[in-house]
């Protein structure tokens, strides 16, 4: 049985954090990992987990001190976000995280990056498309992709953001499940970014799948898994 540690999961990479492993988080992840979970439940609980991930991620953003006056006419020294946000999803699976981000930051701007792994067996990724706000270089970027396996796609996306003038230390990568190999690859190449994950799994197998993993997240979330034997609804919304 795989276990996930909530304290210093990779001591050599303090930029990597996993959300506190509460009983709720573990129970929700158990549902997500179960091969018998229906697509409807998979989507529902993924959305719940993404909301929790976004809330944790906001705690890692830059803040500045701010003094306000309360309704009782008392000065209060608090904090405010240090910069405006921009979410950037790595198409396709990263788009599943956008709704959770909008729920906690209704006016956030969303960009897209399309990156695909080459089919030559090299494990390398190729960039195809980017559409982001023109002022992205002045914003803190939340990079979104549910799975961190080898880290190839994420590194490619980070390189594109750097070309657009986004400072490396203003990039926060949020994901559901990370493999140690991917975390090490990304943070070795880009040591100034931060990564927040819901779970750190054991390893990658020979086919570069995360173990114990969750399967192909995009297929399970968007219903494109051709091996699924779940009955289809006759309604147009299925």
N, C-alpha and C positions, 0 to 999 in steps of 0.2 A: 504494500500500500504506500502510495506516494504521500509525503507530507510537505507542507509549505511553511517555512519559517517567516515570522513577521518582524524579526529583529536582525538587522545587518545581513540580508540574504546573500550579498556578495561584498564582503568587507573591503575588497580592493577597489570597489566602484561605489563610493558614497553617493554618486549622482543617481544611483538606481534605488527606487523605493517601491515596496509593495504596500497595498492598503492594509490596515489592521485586519488580521484574520479572525474576525468575530464569528460566532456560531452562525449568524445570518449569512455572512459571505460564504462560508464553507457549505452551508445548506444550498444556497443558490448555485454555487459552482458544481455541486453534486448533481443537481438537475441538469445543468448545461452539459456536463460531461457524459451523461447517460445516453447510450446509443438508442434507447427506447423512447426518449423524450420526443413528443410530437413537435412538428414545426411550429404550431401555434404557441405551445409552451416555451419552446426554444426562443422565439422572438420576444415573448412577454418577459421572460426572466433575463434575457440579454439586455433588454431596455432598462430593467430595474438595476442591473449591475452597472451599466454604463452611467446611469444617473449618479450612483455612489462613487464611481470612478471620477466623474467630472468634479464632484464636490471635493474629493481628496486632491485632485489636480490643482484646483484653484488655490489651495493652501501653499503651493510651491511657486506661486507667481510673485513677482516683485511688488512690495508694498512700500508706501511712504506714510509718515506720520501726518495726522490731520486733527486739528482741534475744532470741535463744534460746541454749540451751546444747546443743552437739553431743554425740554419744555418747562423744567423747573428753574430755568435761568442759571444753570450750573455749567461751567466749562468741563468738557470731557475730551481727553486726549486719546484718540483712536487711530485707526489706519484707513487708508484708501488704496485702491489698486494703482500700481505705479505706471501702468500704460494701458492703452486700449488693446483689446484682444482680436485675434483672427483665428478661426478654426480652419485647418487645411486637411481634408480627408484624402487618403490614398485610395483611389477608385479600384475595386468596387466595394470591398468589405468595409473600408473606412467610412463610407456613406451611412452605414447602419448606426454610427455613433453621433451623427449630426443632430438628430432630434433631442437626444439627452443634453447636448451642449446648449441648444436653443432654450431648453426648459429652465436652465439656470442662468443663461445670459441671452435674453430674448432678442436683443439688438445686435448680437455678434455677427460679424461678417464671415462668410464661408468661402474658402477657395478649394480648388480641386487639382490633384496631380494624378496623372495616369502613368503607371509604371508596370511593366510586365516582365516576368522572368523569361529569359531566352530559352528556347526549346532545344538548344544544342547540348544540354547536359552539363554545362559549365557552372550553373547556379548563379550566373550573373544576371543583372537586371538592366532593362533599357527604358529610358524616359521617352514618352510619346506626346504628352500634353500637359500644359499648366495654365490655369486661369485663377488668378488671385487679385485682391484689391491692389490698386496702384500704390497705395501708401503702406504696403505690408512691411516695408523696412523699418517703419516707425512703431510697429505693433509687436506685442508678444504673441508668438504663434503656438497654438495647440495642434500638434500634428497627430492625426487620428488614424489608427489601423488596429484591428482587434488582436492580430497575432504577430508575434516577433519570433521568427524561426531563425534563419541564417542572418538576418539583418540586411540583406542585399538591397531590397526594395526601399527600406527606410533610409539607408545611407545614400541611395540615389536621390530620394526625395529631399533629404537634408542638403545635398549638394546643390540642388535646384534652388532651394530657399536661400542658400548662401550667395548664389549668383545674383539673386534679386536684392541683395543688400541686407538680409536679415542677420543680425548678429547671432553667432552660435549660442551664446548664453541666454538668448531670448527665445529659444526653441524648447518646448516641453512636449515630449512624445508620450501619448497615453495609449495603453493597450490592455487587453484582457489577460492574455497568457503570453509569457515570455520563456524562451529557452535560454539557458546560461550562455550557449555559444553565440546567440544573437546579441544578447546584452553586451558581452565582451567585445564583439566585433564592432558594434555601433559606438560604444564609449571609448574604445581604443582609437578609432578614427576621428571621433568628434567628442573629445573629453569635456567640453563646456556645456553640452546640452544635459537635460535631465530626463529621466524615464520614470514613469509611474505605471505600475502594473497591478492587476488584481491578483495574479498568481505567478509564481516562478516554478516552472515544471522541471523535470529531471534532466532531459537531454533530447537530442535529435536522433532519429534512426537513420539507416543508410539511405532512405529516400527523402531525408530532410524534413520529415514530419515530427512535430513535437510530441513527446511522450511524457505522461499518459495522454495529454492533449484533449482535443475536443472534436477532432475530425476537420473537415473543410468548413470553416466558419461561414464563408460566403454562400456555399451551396445550401447549408442547413438554414441559414437566416432567410435567404431569398427564394428558397424552394426549388433550386436547380439541381438538386442531387438526384441523378437518374436512378440511383439504387434504392431510393426511398420507396417503401411499400405502404406509406400512409395514404388512405383513400382521399381522392380529390373531391372538393365540393362542386356542385353543379352551378353555383352562383358565379356571376361575372367577376366577383371580387376575390375568387380563390387564387 
